[in-house]
Amino acid sequence: SKGLPPGAICNPGIDAIEAALNPKDTPYLFFCHDTSGNIYLAETVDEHNKNTEEVLYGIEGKDEE
């Protein structure tokens, strides 16, 4: 157990369980977030890949220039 936290690793709270059982109707299938906590949502894997590049490398999509 070296390197593992002392408590349970996967112990979702009631809010997470409720959200999984009753998901909101949304077109978004993908998400990522930056170190500031900003969330980037995407409907397609292409949009998600662009968001991920922007978050990880600061690269904005060429379509947006």
mmCIF file as Biopython writes it, N, C-alpha, C and O atoms, coordinates in Angstrom:
data_model
#
loop_
_atom_site.group_PDB
_atom_site.id
_atom_site.type_symbol
_atom_site.label_atom_id
_atom_site.label_alt_id
_atom_site.label_comp_id
_atom_site.label_asym_id
_atom_site.label_entity_id
_atom_site.label_seq_id
_atom_site.pdbx_PDB_ins_code
_atom_site.Cartn_x
_atom_site.Cartn_y
_atom_site.Cartn_z
_atom_site.occupancy
_atom_site.B_iso_or_equiv
_atom_site.auth_seq_id
_atom_site.auth_asym_id
_atom_site.pdbx_PDB_model_num
ATOM 1   N N  . SER A ? 1  ? 0.811   -1.203 0.000   1.0 0.0 1  A 1 
ATOM 2   C CA . SER A ? 1  ? 0.000   0.000  0.000   1.0 0.0 1  A 1 
ATOM 3   C C  . SER A ? 1  ? 0.855   1.268  0.000   1.0 0.0 1  A 1 
ATOM 4   O O  . SER A ? 1  ? 0.337   2.359  0.235   1.0 0.0 1  A 1 
ATOM 5   N N  . LYS A ? 2  ? 2.146   1.137  -0.259  1.0 0.0 2  A 1 
ATOM 6   C CA . LYS A ? 2  ? 3.007   2.320  -0.322  1.0 0.0 2  A 1 
ATOM 7   C C  . LYS A ? 2  ? 2.502   3.272  -1.407  1.0 0.0 2  A 1 
ATOM 8   O O  . LYS A ? 2  ? 2.271   2.848  -2.539  1.0 0.0 2  A 1 
ATOM 9   N N  . GLY A ? 3  ? 2.331   4.534  -1.078  1.0 0.0 3  A 1 
ATOM 10  C CA . GLY A ? 3  ? 1.888   5.535  -2.030  1.0 0.0 3  A 1 
ATOM 11  C C  . GLY A ? 3  ? 0.380   5.685  -2.135  1.0 0.0 3  A 1 
ATOM 12  O O  . GLY A ? 3  ? -0.103  6.605  -2.795  1.0 0.0 3  A 1 
ATOM 13  N N  . LEU A ? 4  ? -0.358  4.810  -1.507  1.0 0.0 4  A 1 
ATOM 14  C CA . LEU A ? 4  ? -1.822  4.909  -1.545  1.0 0.0 4  A 1 
ATOM 15  C C  . LEU A ? 4  ? -2.317  5.743  -0.370  1.0 0.0 4  A 1 
ATOM 16  O O  . LEU A ? 4  ? -1.676  5.760  0.680   1.0 0.0 4  A 1 
ATOM 17  N N  . PRO A ? 5  ? -3.439  6.433  -0.524  1.0 0.0 5  A 1 
ATOM 18  C CA . PRO A ? 5  ? -3.988  7.208  0.592   1.0 0.0 5  A 1 
ATOM 19  C C  . PRO A ? 5  ? -4.491  6.270  1.687   1.0 0.0 5  A 1 
ATOM 20  O O  . PRO A ? 5  ? -4.799  5.109  1.416   1.0 0.0 5  A 1 
ATOM 21  N N  . PRO A ? 6  ? -4.574  6.765  2.917   1.0 0.0 6  A 1 
ATOM 22  C CA . PRO A ? 6  ? -5.005  5.916  4.027   1.0 0.0 6  A 1 
ATOM 23  C C  . PRO A ? 6  ? -6.490  5.537  3.975   1.0 0.0 6  A 1 
ATOM 24  O O  . PRO A ? 6  ? -6.877  4.500  4.514   1.0 0.0 6  A 1 
ATOM 25  N N  . GLY A ? 7  ? -7.312  6.350  3.345   1.0 0.0 7  A 1 
ATOM 26  C CA . GLY A ? 7  ? -8.757  6.085  3.297   1.0 0.0 7  A 1 
ATOM 27  C C  . GLY A ? 7  ? -9.173  5.374  2.029   1.0 0.0 7  A 1 
ATOM 28  O O  . GLY A ? 7  ? -8.345  4.956  1.219   1.0 0.0 7  A 1 
ATOM 29  N N  . ALA A ? 8  ? -10.470 5.251  1.881   1.0 0.0 8  A 1 
ATOM 30  C CA . ALA A ? 8  ? -11.030 4.609  0.686   1.0 0.0 8  A 1 
ATOM 31  C C  . ALA A ? 8  ? -10.704 5.435  -0.556  1.0 0.0 8  A 1 
ATOM 32  O O  . ALA A ? 8  ? -10.763 6.664  -0.520  1.0 0.0 8  A 1 
ATOM 33  N N  . ILE A ? 9  ? -10.363 4.765  -1.647  1.0 0.0 9  A 1 
ATOM 34  C CA . ILE A ? 9  ? -10.017 5.458  -2.886  1.0 0.0 9  A 1 
ATOM 35  C C  . ILE A ? 9  ? -11.274 5.798  -3.676  1.0 0.0 9  A 1 
ATOM 36  O O  . ILE A ? 9  ? -11.395 6.901  -4.210  1.0 0.0 9  A 1 
ATOM 37  N N  . CYS A ? 10 ? -12.186 4.879  -3.751  1.0 0.0 10 A 1 
ATOM 38  C CA . CYS A ? 10 ? -13.393 5.082  -4.555  1.0 0.0 10 A 1 
ATOM 39  C C  . CYS A ? 10 ? -14.617 4.968  -3.645  1.0 0.0 10 A 1 
ATOM 40  O O  . CYS A ? 10 ? -15.161 3.884  -3.434  1.0 0.0 10 A 1 
ATOM 41  N N  . ASN A ? 11 ? -15.021 6.091  -3.127  1.0 0.0 11 A 1 
ATOM 42  C CA . ASN A ? 11 ? -16.164 6.126  -2.232  1.0 0.0 11 A 1 
ATOM 43  C C  . ASN A ? 11 ? -17.028 7.324  -2.609  1.0 0.0 11 A 1 
ATOM 44  O O  . ASN A ? 11 ? -16.947 8.370  -1.965  1.0 0.0 11 A 1 
ATOM 45  N N  . PRO A ? 12 ? -17.868 7.182  -3.664  1.0 0.0 12 A 1 
ATOM 46  C CA . PRO A ? 12 ? -18.652 8.332  -4.131  1.0 0.0 12 A 1 
ATOM 47  C C  . PRO A ? 12 ? -19.688 8.778  -3.100  1.0 0.0 12 A 1 
ATOM 48  O O  . PRO A ? 12 ? -20.252 7.978  -2.354  1.0 0.0 12 A 1 
ATOM 49  N N  . GLY A ? 13 ? -19.908 10.080 -3.092  1.0 0.0 13 A 1 
ATOM 50  C CA . GLY A ? 13 ? -20.928 10.632 -2.225  1.0 0.0 13 A 1 
ATOM 51  C C  . GLY A ? 13 ? -22.306 10.451 -2.838  1.0 0.0 13 A 1 
ATOM 52  O O  . GLY A ? 13 ? -22.429 10.030 -3.988  1.0 0.0 13 A 1 
ATOM 53  N N  . ILE A ? 14 ? -23.329 10.764 -2.084  1.0 0.0 14 A 1 
ATOM 54  C CA . ILE A ? 14 ? -24.716 10.587 -2.536  1.0 0.0 14 A 1 
ATOM 55  C C  . ILE A ? 14 ? -25.010 11.456 -3.757  1.0 0.0 14 A 1 
ATOM 56  O O  . ILE A ? 14 ? -25.762 11.040 -4.638  1.0 0.0 14 A 1 
ATOM 57  N N  . ASP A ? 15 ? -24.430 12.660 -3.824  1.0 0.0 15 A 1 
ATOM 58  C CA . ASP A ? 15 ? -24.655 13.530 -4.993  1.0 0.0 15 A 1 
ATOM 59  C C  . ASP A ? 15 ? -24.137 12.874 -6.275  1.0 0.0 15 A 1 
ATOM 60  O O  . ASP A ? 15 ? -24.792 12.938 -7.316  1.0 0.0 15 A 1 
ATOM 61  N N  . ALA A ? 16 ? -22.961 12.244 -6.199  1.0 0.0 16 A 1 
ATOM 62  C CA . ALA A ? 16 ? -22.403 11.579 -7.375  1.0 0.0 16 A 1 
ATOM 63  C C  . ALA A ? 16 ? -23.250 10.375 -7.780  1.0 0.0 16 A 1 
ATOM 64  O O  . ALA A ? 16 ? -23.453 10.130 -8.969  1.0 0.0 16 A 1 
ATOM 65  N N  . ILE A ? 17 ? -23.731 9.644  -6.818  1.0 0.0 17 A 1 
ATOM 66  C CA . ILE A ? 17 ? -24.586 8.484  -7.104  1.0 0.0 17 A 1 
ATOM 67  C C  . ILE A ? 17 ? -25.896 8.933  -7.744  1.0 0.0 17 A 1 
ATOM 68  O O  . ILE A ? 17 ? -26.341 8.337  -8.725  1.0 0.0 17 A 1 
ATOM 69  N N  . GLU A ? 18 ? -26.514 9.970  -7.201  1.0 0.0 18 A 1 
ATOM 70  C CA . GLU A ? 18 ? -27.755 10.501 -7.767  1.0 0.0 18 A 1 
ATOM 71  C C  . GLU A ? 18 ? -27.541 10.992 -9.202  1.0 0.0 18 A 1 
ATOM 72  O O  . GLU A ? 18 ? -28.379 10.761 -10.073 1.0 0.0 18 A 1 
ATOM 73  N N  . ALA A ? 19 ? -26.419 11.667 -9.441  1.0 0.0 19 A 1 
ATOM 74  C CA . ALA A ? 19 ? -26.126 12.175 -10.786 1.0 0.0 19 A 1 
ATOM 75  C C  . ALA A ? 19 ? -25.937 11.029 -11.774 1.0 0.0 19 A 1 
ATOM 76  O O  . ALA A ? 19 ? -26.367 11.124 -12.923 1.0 0.0 19 A 1 
ATOM 77  N N  . ALA A ? 20 ? -25.303 9.956  -11.339 1.0 0.0 20 A 1 
ATOM 78  C CA . ALA A ? 20 ? -25.101 8.801  -12.223 1.0 0.0 20 A 1 
ATOM 79  C C  . ALA A ? 20 ? -26.416 8.086  -12.515 1.0 0.0 20 A 1 
ATOM 80  O O  . ALA A ? 20 ? -26.619 7.587  -13.622 1.0 0.0 20 A 1 
ATOM 81  N N  . LEU A ? 21 ? -27.297 8.036  -11.545 1.0 0.0 21 A 1 
ATOM 82  C CA . LEU A ? 21 ? -28.590 7.361  -11.724 1.0 0.0 21 A 1 
ATOM 83  C C  . LEU A ? 21 ? -29.594 8.209  -12.492 1.0 0.0 21 A 1 
ATOM 84  O O  . LEU A ? 21 ? -30.482 7.674  -13.157 1.0 0.0 21 A 1 
ATOM 85  N N  . ASN A ? 22 ? -29.458 9.523  -12.405 1.0 0.0 22 A 1 
ATOM 86  C CA . ASN A ? 22 ? -30.398 10.451 -13.044 1.0 0.0 22 A 1 
ATOM 87  C C  . ASN A ? 22 ? -29.635 11.532 -13.806 1.0 0.0 22 A 1 
ATOM 88  O O  . ASN A ? 22 ? -29.664 12.698 -13.411 1.0 0.0 22 A 1 
ATOM 89  N N  . PRO A ? 23 ? -28.949 11.163 -14.898 1.0 0.0 23 A 1 
ATOM 90  C CA . PRO A ? 23 ? -28.146 12.150 -15.623 1.0 0.0 23 A 1 
ATOM 91  C C  . PRO A ? 23 ? -29.009 13.208 -16.303 1.0 0.0 23 A 1 
ATOM 92  O O  . PRO A ? 23 ? -30.142 12.941 -16.705 1.0 0.0 23 A 1 
ATOM 93  N N  . LYS A ? 24 ? -28.457 14.407 -16.425 1.0 0.0 24 A 1 
ATOM 94  C CA . LYS A ? 24 ? -29.136 15.483 -17.141 1.0 0.0 24 A 1 
ATOM 95  C C  . LYS A ? 24 ? -29.103 15.183 -18.635 1.0 0.0 24 A 1 
ATOM 96  O O  . LYS A ? 24 ? -28.163 14.561 -19.128 1.0 0.0 24 A 1 
ATOM 97  N N  . ASP A ? 25 ? -30.126 15.623 -19.345 1.0 0.0 25 A 1 
ATOM 98  C CA . ASP A ? 25 ? -30.186 15.475 -20.792 1.0 0.0 25 A 1 
ATOM 99  C C  . ASP A ? 25 ? -29.322 16.575 -21.413 1.0 0.0 25 A 1 
ATOM 100 O O  . ASP A ? 25 ? -29.665 17.754 -21.333 1.0 0.0 25 A 1 
ATOM 101 N N  . THR A ? 26 ? -28.221 16.194 -22.020 1.0 0.0 26 A 1 
ATOM 102 C CA . THR A ? 26 ? -27.283 17.149 -22.582 1.0 0.0 26 A 1 
ATOM 103 C C  . THR A ? 26 ? -26.634 16.560 -23.834 1.0 0.0 26 A 1 
ATOM 104 O O  . THR A ? 26 ? -26.490 15.342 -23.938 1.0 0.0 26 A 1 
ATOM 105 N N  . PRO A ? 27 ? -26.245 17.403 -24.774 1.0 0.0 27 A 1 
ATOM 106 C CA . PRO A ? 27 ? -25.586 16.890 -25.980 1.0 0.0 27 A 1 
ATOM 107 C C  . PRO A ? 27 ? -24.095 16.601 -25.763 1.0 0.0 27 A 1 
ATOM 108 O O  . PRO A ? 27 ? -23.445 16.026 -26.636 1.0 0.0 27 A 1 
ATOM 109 N N  . TYR A ? 28 ? -23.555 16.994 -24.609 1.0 0.0 28 A 1 
ATOM 110 C CA . TYR A ? 28 ? -22.120 16.871 -24.385 1.0 0.0 28 A 1 
ATOM 111 C C  . TYR A ? 28 ? -21.743 15.456 -23.964 1.0 0.0 28 A 1 
ATOM 112 O O  . TYR A ? 28 ? -22.331 14.883 -23.046 1.0 0.0 28 A 1 
ATOM 113 N N  . LEU A ? 29 ? -20.750 14.909 -24.656 1.0 0.0 29 A 1 
ATOM 114 C CA . LEU A ? 29 ? -20.259 13.574 -24.350 1.0 0.0 29 A 1 
ATOM 115 C C  . LEU A ? 29 ? -18.859 13.600 -23.742 1.0 0.0 29 A 1 
ATOM 116 O O  . LEU A ? 29 ? -18.421 12.614 -23.147 1.0 0.0 29 A 1 
ATOM 117 N N  . PHE A ? 30 ? -18.149 14.732 -23.890 1.0 0.0 30 A 1 
ATOM 118 C CA . PHE A ? 30 ? -16.766 14.830 -23.455 1.0 0.0 30 A 1 
ATOM 119 C C  . PHE A ? 30 ? -16.566 16.080 -22.605 1.0 0.0 30 A 1 
ATOM 120 O O  . PHE A ? 30 ? -17.272 17.076 -22.762 1.0 0.0 30 A 1 
ATOM 121 N N  . PHE A ? 31 ? -15.593 16.006 -21.703 1.0 0.0 31 A 1 
ATOM 122 C CA . PHE A ? 31 ? -15.218 17.189 -20.943 1.0 0.0 31 A 1 
ATOM 123 C C  . PHE A ? 31 ? -13.758 17.085 -20.539 1.0 0.0 31 A 1 
ATOM 124 O O  . PHE A ? 31 ? -13.188 15.996 -20.462 1.0 0.0 31 A 1 
ATOM 125 N N  . CYS A ? 32 ? -13.171 18.238 -20.285 1.0 0.0 32 A 1 
ATOM 126 C CA . CYS A ? 32 ? -11.864 18.324 -19.650 1.0 0.0 32 A 1 
ATOM 127 C C  . CYS A ? 32 ? -11.849 19.635 -18.877 1.0 0.0 32 A 1 
ATOM 128 O O  . CYS A ? 32 ? -12.732 20.476 -19.052 1.0 0.0 32 A 1 
ATOM 129 N N  . HIS A ? 33 ? -10.850 19.806 -18.027 1.0 0.0 33 A 1 
ATOM 130 C CA . HIS A ? 33 ? -10.760 21.063 -17.279 1.0 0.0 33 A 1 
ATOM 131 C C  . HIS A ? 33 ? -9.306  21.471 -17.159 1.0 0.0 33 A 1 
ATOM 132 O O  . HIS A ? 33 ? -8.400  20.643 -17.242 1.0 0.0 33 A 1 
ATOM 133 N N  . ASP A ? 34 ? -9.102  22.766 -16.962 1.0 0.0 34 A 1 
ATOM 134 C CA . ASP A ? 34 ? -7.751  23.272 -16.807 1.0 0.0 34 A 1 
ATOM 135 C C  . ASP A ? 34 ? -7.400  23.332 -15.324 1.0 0.0 34 A 1 
ATOM 136 O O  . ASP A ? 34 ? -8.214  22.976 -14.472 1.0 0.0 34 A 1 
ATOM 137 N N  . THR A ? 35 ? -6.195  23.781 -15.027 1.0 0.0 35 A 1 
ATOM 138 C CA . THR A ? 35 ? -5.740  23.825 -13.635 1.0 0.0 35 A 1 
ATOM 139 C C  . THR A ? 35 ? -6.469  24.873 -12.804 1.0 0.0 35 A 1 
ATOM 140 O O  . THR A ? 35 ? -6.385  24.858 -11.576 1.0 0.0 35 A 1 
ATOM 141 N N  . SER A ? 36 ? -7.183  25.783 -13.463 1.0 0.0 36 A 1 
ATOM 142 C CA . SER A ? 36 ? -7.976  26.779 -12.738 1.0 0.0 36 A 1 
ATOM 143 C C  . SER A ? 36 ? -9.392  26.300 -12.450 1.0 0.0 36 A 1 
ATOM 144 O O  . SER A ? 36 ? -10.154 26.980 -11.764 1.0 0.0 36 A 1 
ATOM 145 N N  . GLY A ? 37 ? -9.744  25.126 -12.975 1.0 0.0 37 A 1 
ATOM 146 C CA . GLY A ? 37 ? -11.074 24.574 -12.743 1.0 0.0 37 A 1 
ATOM 147 C C  . GLY A ? 37 ? -12.088 24.919 -13.815 1.0 0.0 37 A 1 
ATOM 148 O O  . GLY A ? 37 ? -13.259 24.560 -13.686 1.0 0.0 37 A 1 
ATOM 149 N N  . ASN A ? 38 ? -11.668 25.613 -14.881 1.0 0.0 38 A 1 
ATOM 150 C CA . ASN A ? 38 ? -12.584 25.910 -15.979 1.0 0.0 38 A 1 
ATOM 151 C C  . ASN A ? 38 ? -12.888 24.617 -16.727 1.0 0.0 38 A 1 
ATOM 152 O O  . ASN A ? 38 ? -11.984 23.834 -17.018 1.0 0.0 38 A 1 
ATOM 153 N N  . ILE A ? 39 ? -14.159 24.398 -17.035 1.0 0.0 39 A 1 
ATOM 154 C CA . ILE A ? 39 ? -14.586 23.171 -17.685 1.0 0.0 39 A 1 
ATOM 155 C C  . ILE A ? 39 ? -14.848 23.441 -19.163 1.0 0.0 39 A 1 
ATOM 156 O O  . ILE A ? 39 ? -15.474 24.436 -19.527 1.0 0.0 39 A 1 
ATOM 157 N N  . TYR A ? 40 ? -14.357 22.535 -20.005 1.0 0.0 40 A 1 
ATOM 158 C CA . TYR A ? 40 ? -14.535 22.620 -21.450 1.0 0.0 40 A 1 
ATOM 159 C C  . TYR A ? 40 ? -15.375 21.424 -21.885 1.0 0.0 40 A 1 
ATOM 160 O O  . TYR A ? 40 ? -14.958 20.279 -21.709 1.0 0.0 40 A 1 
ATOM 161 N N  . LEU A ? 41 ? -16.544 21.677 -22.449 1.0 0.0 41 A 1 
ATOM 162 C CA . LEU A ? 41 ? -17.456 20.630 -22.885 1.0 0.0 41 A 1 
ATOM 163 C C  . LEU A ? 41 ? -17.407 20.480 -24.397 1.0 0.0 41 A 1 
ATOM 164 O O  . LEU A ? 41 ? -17.148 21.444 -25.116 1.0 0.0 41 A 1 
ATOM 165 N N  . ALA A ? 42 ? -17.659 19.258 -24.877 1.0 0.0 42 A 1 
ATOM 166 C CA . ALA A ? 42 ? -17.644 19.010 -26.313 1.0 0.0 42 A 1 
ATOM 167 C C  . ALA A ? 42 ? -18.680 17.956 -26.677 1.0 0.0 42 A 1 
ATOM 168 O O  . ALA A ? 42 ? -18.939 17.020 -25.921 1.0 0.0 42 A 1 
ATOM 169 N N  . GLU A ? 43 ? -19.262 18.136 -27.854 1.0 0.0 43 A 1 
ATOM 170 C CA . GLU A ? 43 ? -20.233 17.174 -28.369 1.0 0.0 43 A 1 
ATOM 171 C C  . GLU A ? 43 ? -19.561 16.092 -29.203 1.0 0.0 43 A 1 
ATOM 172 O O  . GLU A ? 43 ? -20.085 14.983 -29.306 1.0 0.0 43 A 1 
ATOM 173 N N  . THR A ? 44 ? -18.409 16.393 -29.799 1.0 0.0 44 A 1 
ATOM 174 C CA . THR A ? 44 ? -17.729 15.432 -30.674 1.0 0.0 44 A 1 
ATOM 175 C C  . THR A ? 44 ? -16.298 15.221 -30.186 1.0 0.0 44 A 1 
ATOM 176 O O  . THR A ? 44 ? -15.760 16.027 -29.426 1.0 0.0 44 A 1 
ATOM 177 N N  . VAL A ? 45 ? -15.695 14.123 -30.637 1.0 0.0 45 A 1 
ATOM 178 C CA . VAL A ? 45 ? -14.312 13.847 -30.255 1.0 0.0 45 A 1 
ATOM 179 C C  . VAL A ? 45 ? -13.368 14.883 -30.868 1.0 0.0 45 A 1 
ATOM 180 O O  . VAL A ? 45 ? -12.347 15.209 -30.262 1.0 0.0 45 A 1 
ATOM 181 N N  . ASP A ? 46 ? -13.682 15.401 -32.045 1.0 0.0 46 A 1 
ATOM 182 C CA . ASP A ? 46 ? -12.854 16.453 -32.642 1.0 0.0 46 A 1 
ATOM 183 C C  . ASP A ? 46 ? -12.852 17.713 -31.777 1.0 0.0 46 A 1 
ATOM 184 O O  . ASP A ? 46 ? -11.797 18.305 -31.544 1.0 0.0 46 A 1 
ATOM 185 N N  . GLU A ? 47 ? -14.029 18.124 -31.301 1.0 0.0 47 A 1 
ATOM 186 C CA . GLU A ? 47 ? -14.118 19.274 -30.401 1.0 0.0 47 A 1 
ATOM 187 C C  . GLU A ? 47 ? -13.338 19.004 -29.116 1.0 0.0 47 A 1 
ATOM 188 O O  . GLU A ? 47 ? -12.633 19.879 -28.612 1.0 0.0 47 A 1 
ATOM 189 N N  . HIS A ? 48 ? -13.467 17.810 -28.601 1.0 0.0 48 A 1 
ATOM 190 C CA . HIS A ? 48 ? -12.768 17.438 -27.368 1.0 0.0 48 A 1 
ATOM 191 C C  . HIS A ? 48 ? -11.253 17.491 -27.559 1.0 0.0 48 A 1 
ATOM 192 O O  . HIS A ? 48 ? -10.530 17.985 -26.694 1.0 0.0 48 A 1 
ATOM 193 N N  . ASN A ? 49 ? -10.779 16.981 -28.692 1.0 0.0 49 A 1 
ATOM 194 C CA . ASN A ? 49 ? -9.341  17.012 -28.963 1.0 0.0 49 A 1 
ATOM 195 C C  . ASN A ? 49 ? -8.827  18.445 -29.037 1.0 0.0 49 A 1 
ATOM 196 O O  . ASN A ? 49 ? -7.737  18.737 -28.545 1.0 0.0 49 A 1 
ATOM 197 N N  . LYS A ? 50 ? -9.600  19.341 -29.649 1.0 0.0 50 A 1 
ATOM 198 C CA . LYS A ? 50 ? -9.209  20.755 -29.705 1.0 0.0 50 A 1 
ATOM 199 C C  . LYS A ? 50 ? -9.171  21.364 -28.305 1.0 0.0 50 A 1 
ATOM 200 O O  . LYS A ? 50 ? -8.243  22.097 -27.961 1.0 0.0 50 A 1 
ATOM 201 N N  . ASN A ? 51 ? -10.193 21.051 -27.498 1.0 0.0 51 A 1 
ATOM 202 C CA . ASN A ? 51 ? -10.219 21.555 -26.120 1.0 0.0 51 A 1 
ATOM 203 C C  . ASN A ? 51 ? -9.022  21.046 -25.332 1.0 0.0 51 A 1 
ATOM 204 O O  . ASN A ? 51 ? -8.395  21.801 -24.589 1.0 0.0 51 A 1 
ATOM 205 N N  . THR A ? 52 ? -8.706  19.773 -25.492 1.0 0.0 52 A 1 
ATOM 206 C CA . THR A ? 52 ? -7.597  19.174 -24.766 1.0 0.0 52 A 1 
ATOM 207 C C  . THR A ? 52 ? -6.282  19.817 -25.164 1.0 0.0 52 A 1 
ATOM 208 O O  . THR A ? 52 ? -5.453  20.109 -24.302 1.0 0.0 52 A 1 
ATOM 209 N N  . GLU A ? 53 ? -6.075  20.044 -26.460 1.0 0.0 53 A 1 
ATOM 210 C CA . GLU A ? 53 ? -4.857  20.710 -26.911 1.0 0.0 53 A 1 
ATOM 211 C C  . GLU A ? 53 ? -4.744  22.106 -26.323 1.0 0.0 53 A 1 
ATOM 212 O O  . GLU A ? 53 ? -3.666  22.530 -25.907 1.0 0.0 53 A 1 
ATOM 213 N N  . GLU A ? 54 ? -5.857  22.813 -26.292 1.0 0.0 54 A 1 
ATOM 214 C CA . GLU A ? 54 ? -5.848  24.174 -25.739 1.0 0.0 54 A 1 
ATOM 215 C C  . GLU A ? 54 ? -5.511  24.143 -24.250 1.0 0.0 54 A 1 
ATOM 216 O O  . GLU A ? 54 ? -4.706  24.944 -23.775 1.0 0.0 54 A 1 
ATOM 217 N N  . VAL A ? 55 ? -6.128  23.217 -23.518 1.0 0.0 55 A 1 
ATOM 218 C CA . VAL A ? 55 ? -5.887  23.138 -22.083 1.0 0.0 55 A 1 
ATOM 219 C C  . VAL A ? 55 ? -4.449  22.712 -21.788 1.0 0.0 55 A 1 
ATOM 220 O O  . VAL A ? 55 ? -3.795  23.294 -20.924 1.0 0.0 55 A 1 
ATOM 221 N N  . LEU A ? 56 ? -3.959  21.702 -22.499 1.0 0.0 56 A 1 
ATOM 222 C CA . LEU A ? 56 ? -2.631  21.163 -22.212 1.0 0.0 56 A 1 
ATOM 223 C C  . LEU A ? 56 ? -1.496  22.019 -22.755 1.0 0.0 56 A 1 
ATOM 224 O O  . LEU A ? 56 ? -0.459  22.166 -22.108 1.0 0.0 56 A 1 
ATOM 225 N N  . TYR A ? 57 ? -1.695  22.586 -23.953 1.0 0.0 57 A 1 
ATOM 226 C CA . TYR A ? 57 ? -0.589  23.249 -24.629 1.0 0.0 57 A 1 
ATOM 227 C C  . TYR A ? 57 ? -0.845  24.719 -24.953 1.0 0.0 57 A 1 
ATOM 228 O O  . TYR A ? 57 ? 0.046   25.396 -25.466 1.0 0.0 57 A 1 
ATOM 229 N N  . GLY A ? 58 ? -2.041  25.222 -24.666 1.0 0.0 58 A 1 
ATOM 230 C CA . GLY A ? 58 ? -2.355  26.609 -24.978 1.0 0.0 58 A 1 
ATOM 231 C C  . GLY A ? 58 ? -2.552  26.856 -26.456 1.0 0.0 58 A 1 
ATOM 232 O O  . GLY A ? 58 ? -2.431  27.988 -26.925 1.0 0.0 58 A 1 
ATOM 233 N N  . ILE A ? 59 ? -2.858  25.783 -27.201 1.0 0.0 59 A 1 
ATOM 234 C CA . ILE A ? 59 ? -3.046  25.890 -28.646 1.0 0.0 59 A 1 
ATOM 235 C C  . ILE A ? 59 ? -4.516  26.069 -28.943 1.0 0.0 59 A 1 
ATOM 236 O O  . ILE A ? 59 ? -5.324  25.204 -28.607 1.0 0.0 59 A 1 
ATOM 237 N N  . GLU A ? 60 ? -4.879  27.177 -29.568 1.0 0.0 60 A 1 
ATOM 238 C CA . GLU A ? 60 ? -6.279  27.377 -29.970 1.0 0.0 60 A 1 
ATOM 239 C C  . GLU A ? 60 ? -6.493  26.777 -31.338 1.0 0.0 60 A 1 
ATOM 240 O O  . GLU A ? 60 ? -5.583  26.723 -32.165 1.0 0.0 60 A 1 
ATOM 241 N N  . GLY A ? 61 ? -7.721  26.324 -31.564 1.0 0.0 61 A 1 
ATOM 242 C CA . GLY A ? 61 ? -8.035  25.719 -32.853 1.0 0.0 61 A 1 
ATOM 243 C C  . GLY A ? 61 ? -7.816  26.680 -34.009 1.0 0.0 61 A 1 
ATOM 244 O O  . GLY A ? 61 ? -8.100  27.872 -33.890 1.0 0.0 61 A 1 
ATOM 245 N N  . LYS A ? 62 ? -7.317  26.175 -35.119 1.0 0.0 62 A 1 
ATOM 246 C CA . LYS A ? 62 ? -7.058  27.010 -36.299 1.0 0.0 62 A 1 
ATOM 247 C C  . LYS A ? 62 ? -8.343  27.585 -36.867 1.0 0.0 62 A 1 
ATOM 248 O O  . LYS A ? 62 ? -8.320  28.643 -37.497 1.0 0.0 62 A 1 
ATOM 249 N N  . ASP A ? 63 ? -9.471  26.900 -36.654 1.0 0.0 63 A 1 
ATOM 250 C CA . ASP A ? 63 ? -10.754 27.379 -37.160 1.0 0.0 63 A 1 
ATOM 251 C C  . ASP A ? 63 ? -11.186 28.678 -36.467 1.0 0.0 63 A 1 
ATOM 252 O O  . ASP A ? 63 ? -11.981 29.442 -37.015 1.0 0.0 63 A 1 
ATOM 253 N N  . GLU A ? 64 ? -10.661 28.922 -35.264 1.0 0.0 64 A 1 
ATOM 254 C CA . GLU A ? 64 ? -11.095 30.058 -34.468 1.0 0.0 64 A 1 
ATOM 255 C C  . GLU A ? 64 ? -10.236 31.284 -34.698 1.0 0.0 64 A 1 
ATOM 256 O O  . GLU A ? 64 ? -10.562 32.348 -34.173 1.0 0.0 64 A 1 
ATOM 257 N N  . GLU A ? 65 ? -9.139  31.186 -35.467 1.0 0.0 65 A 1 
ATOM 258 C CA . GLU A ? 65 ? -8.235  32.328 -35.666 1.0 0.0 65 A 1 
ATOM 259 C C  . GLU A ? 65 ? -8.813  33.332 -36.615 1.0 0.0 65 A 1 
ATOM 260 O O  . GLU A ? 65 ? -8.183  34.353 -36.893 1.0 0.0 65 A 1 
#
